[in-house]
């Protein structure tokens, strides 16, 4: 949220420089900077809002790891596909190190992968905890925090939990060189399950 407020403050400065000040040679650049900073502030605000919801979303499935010190928002497959589509629409032959045809191909492949991820209900969450990797694994070996999930695979750094056709994969790794542990949760429905009718 701090980044969002900083970008909004900076956007206000460029609003003044681009729209309120007497015209000069920097006016158009200031106006463009205002628009870009406003867009970035909106994106940062959206990410901050999603990060604030991360623990609650994960708690709908399983108890989140205790002693959380940081939460990182992981975009959904649909959001990644939207970004890819936007990049594919950027005009010019050599932008971002690829041709427009290569970007369109990447966008189509990303959209297909996003569609499969959507059908499987794929979601991810990334948390950081003060616990050690062994303590995180030990936490999920107990039945209470798993809330009905069974341990299918317990092979560090992976922990695979299953509940019917649902799978919850935990990738547990230390946050070297900083203290603490990162836990990446990945949820999906197995391919064998047929989608619910609309």
C-alpha positions as CSV (number, residue, x, y, z in Angstrom):
1,X,0.0,0.0,0.0
2,X,3.0,2.3,0.6
3,X,4.0,2.0,-3.0
4,X,0.5,2.9,-4.1
5,X,0.5,6.1,-2.0
6,X,4.0,7.0,-3.2
7,X,2.9,6.6,-6.9
8,X,-0.2,8.7,-6.3
9,X,1.8,11.5,-4.7
10,X,4.2,11.4,-7.6
11,X,1.3,11.4,-10.0
12,X,0.0,14.5,-8.2
13,X,3.3,16.3,-8.8
14,X,3.2,15.5,-12.5
15,X,-0.4,16.5,-12.7
16,X,0.6,19.9,-11.4
17,X,3.6,20.1,-13.8
18,X,1.6,19.0,-16.8
19,X,-1.8,20.7,-16.3
20,X,-1.6,23.5,-13.7
21,X,1.8,25.1,-14.5
22,X,2.3,27.6,-17.3
23,X,3.1,25.7,-20.5
24,X,6.8,24.8,-21.2
25,X,8.8,22.2,-23.2
26,X,8.2,19.6,-20.4
27,X,4.4,19.9,-20.3
28,X,3.6,17.0,-22.6
29,X,6.1,14.7,-20.8
30,X,4.7,15.6,-17.5
31,X,1.2,14.8,-18.7
32,X,2.3,11.5,-20.0
33,X,4.1,10.7,-16.7
34,X,0.9,11.6,-14.8
35,X,-1.1,9.1,-16.9
36,X,1.6,6.3,-16.5
37,X,2.0,6.9,-12.8
38,X,-1.8,6.9,-12.3
39,X,-2.0,3.5,-14.1
40,X,0.9,2.1,-12.1
41,X,-0.7,3.3,-8.8
42,X,-3.9,1.5,-9.8
43,X,-2.0,-1.7,-10.5
44,X,0.0,-1.4,-7.3
45,X,-3.3,-0.8,-5.4
46,X,-4.9,-3.9,-7.0
47,X,-1.8,-6.1,-6.1
48,X,-2.0,-4.7,-2.5
49,X,-5.7,-5.5,-2.3
50,X,-5.1,-9.1,-3.6
51,X,-2.2,-9.6,-1.2
52,X,-4.5,-8.6,1.7
53,X,-6.9,-11.3,0.6
54,X,-4.3,-14.0,0.0
55,X,-4.4,-15.5,3.5
56,X,-8.2,-15.6,3.6
57,X,-8.4,-17.3,0.2
58,X,-5.9,-19.9,1.3
59,X,-7.7,-20.4,4.6
60,X,-10.8,-21.5,2.7
61,X,-8.8,-24.7,1.8
62,X,-6.3,-25.3,4.5
63,X,-4.9,-23.6,7.6
64,X,-2.1,-21.2,6.4
65,X,1.3,-21.8,7.8
66,X,1.7,-20.0,11.2
67,X,4.0,-17.0,11.9
68,X,3.5,-15.4,8.5
69,X,6.0,-12.6,7.9
70,X,5.2,-11.7,4.3
71,X,2.6,-12.4,1.6
72,X,3.3,-12.1,-2.2
73,X,0.5,-11.9,-4.7
74,X,0.7,-14.5,-7.5
75,X,-1.3,-13.5,-10.6
76,X,-3.8,-16.0,-11.9
77,X,-3.4,-17.7,-15.3
78,X,-6.1,-15.4,-16.7
79,X,-4.3,-12.3,-15.5
80,X,-1.0,-13.6,-17.1
81,X,-2.9,-14.3,-20.3
82,X,-4.3,-10.7,-20.3
83,X,-0.8,-9.3,-19.9
84,X,0.5,-11.5,-22.7
85,X,-2.4,-10.3,-25.0
86,X,-1.5,-6.7,-24.2
87,X,2.2,-7.3,-25.0
88,X,1.2,-9.0,-28.2
89,X,-0.7,-5.9,-29.3
90,X,2.3,-3.6,-28.9
91,X,3.1,-2.4,-32.4
92,X,6.5,-2.6,-34.0
93,X,8.6,-5.4,-35.3
94,X,11.2,-5.5,-32.5
95,X,9.7,-4.7,-29.1
96,X,10.6,-6.5,-26.0
97,X,13.2,-8.6,-27.9
98,X,10.6,-10.5,-30.0
99,X,8.7,-9.9,-33.3
100,X,5.0,-9.2,-33.2
101,X,4.4,-12.7,-34.7
102,X,6.3,-14.3,-31.9
103,X,4.4,-12.3,-29.3
104,X,1.1,-13.3,-30.9
105,X,2.1,-17.0,-30.8
106,X,3.2,-16.7,-27.1
107,X,-0.1,-14.9,-26.3
108,X,-2.1,-17.8,-27.9
109,X,-0.1,-20.5,-26.1
110,X,-0.5,-18.5,-22.8
111,X,-4.2,-18.1,-23.4
112,X,-4.6,-21.9,-24.0
113,X,-2.6,-22.7,-20.8
114,X,-4.8,-20.2,-18.9
115,X,-7.9,-21.9,-20.2
116,X,-6.7,-25.2,-19.0
117,X,-5.7,-23.7,-15.6
118,X,-9.2,-22.1,-15.3
119,X,-10.8,-25.5,-16.1
120,X,-8.7,-27.1,-13.4
121,X,-9.4,-24.3,-10.9
122,X,-5.7,-23.6,-10.5
123,X,-4.7,-21.0,-7.9
124,X,-1.4,-20.2,-6.2
125,X,-0.4,-18.4,-3.0
126,X,3.1,-17.5,-1.8
127,X,3.7,-16.9,1.9
128,X,6.9,-16.4,4.0
129,X,7.1,-17.6,7.6
130,X,9.5,-17.4,10.4
131,X,9.4,-21.2,10.8
132,X,12.0,-23.5,9.4
133,X,11.2,-25.7,6.4
134,X,11.1,-28.8,8.7
135,X,8.7,-27.0,11.1
136,X,6.4,-26.2,8.1
137,X,6.4,-29.8,7.0
138,X,5.7,-30.9,10.6
139,X,2.8,-28.5,10.9
140,X,1.1,-30.1,7.9
141,X,1.8,-33.6,9.0
142,X,-0.8,-33.1,11.8
143,X,-4.4,-33.7,10.6
144,X,-6.0,-30.5,12.2
145,X,-4.4,-27.8,10.0
146,X,-5.0,-30.0,6.9
147,X,-8.8,-30.0,7.5
148,X,-9.6,-33.2,5.6
149,X,-6.7,-33.3,3.2
150,X,-4.5,-36.4,3.3
151,X,-0.7,-36.4,2.8
152,X,-0.1,-38.1,-0.6
153,X,3.6,-37.3,-0.9
154,X,6.0,-36.0,1.7
155,X,9.3,-35.6,0.0
156,X,11.1,-32.4,0.9
157,X,10.9,-29.8,-0.5
158,X,7.5,-31.0,-1.8
159,X,4.4,-31.9,0.1
160,X,1.4,-33.1,-1.8
161,X,-2.1,-33.0,-0.2
162,X,-5.1,-34.7,-1.7
163,X,-8.9,-34.5,-1.1
164,X,-10.9,-36.4,-3.6
165,X,-10.1,-34.9,-7.1
166,X,-8.4,-31.9,-5.5
167,X,-4.7,-31.5,-5.1
168,X,-2.8,-29.0,-3.0
169,X,1.0,-28.9,-3.6
170,X,3.3,-27.1,-1.2
171,X,6.8,-26.2,-2.2
172,X,8.7,-25.4,1.0
173,X,12.2,-23.8,0.7
174,X,14.4,-21.7,2.9
175,X,14.6,-18.0,2.1
176,X,18.5,-18.0,1.9
177,X,20.3,-15.7,2.7
178,X,17.5,-14.2,4.8
179,X,16.0,-16.0,7.7
180,X,12.7,-17.7,7.3
181,X,10.9,-20.1,4.9
182,X,9.0,-19.5,1.6
183,X,5.9,-21.7,1.1
184,X,4.3,-21.8,-2.4
185,X,0.9,-23.3,-2.4
186,X,-0.6,-24.6,-5.7
187,X,-4.2,-25.8,-5.9
188,X,-5.8,-27.7,-8.8
189,X,-8.5,-30.2,-9.6
190,X,-7.1,-33.4,-11.2
191,X,-7.7,-33.8,-15.0
192,X,-10.0,-36.9,-14.4
193,X,-12.7,-34.7,-12.9
194,X,-15.3,-33.5,-15.3
195,X,-16.2,-29.8,-15.1
196,X,-19.5,-28.8,-13.4
197,X,-22.2,-27.8,-15.9
198,X,-22.8,-24.1,-16.1
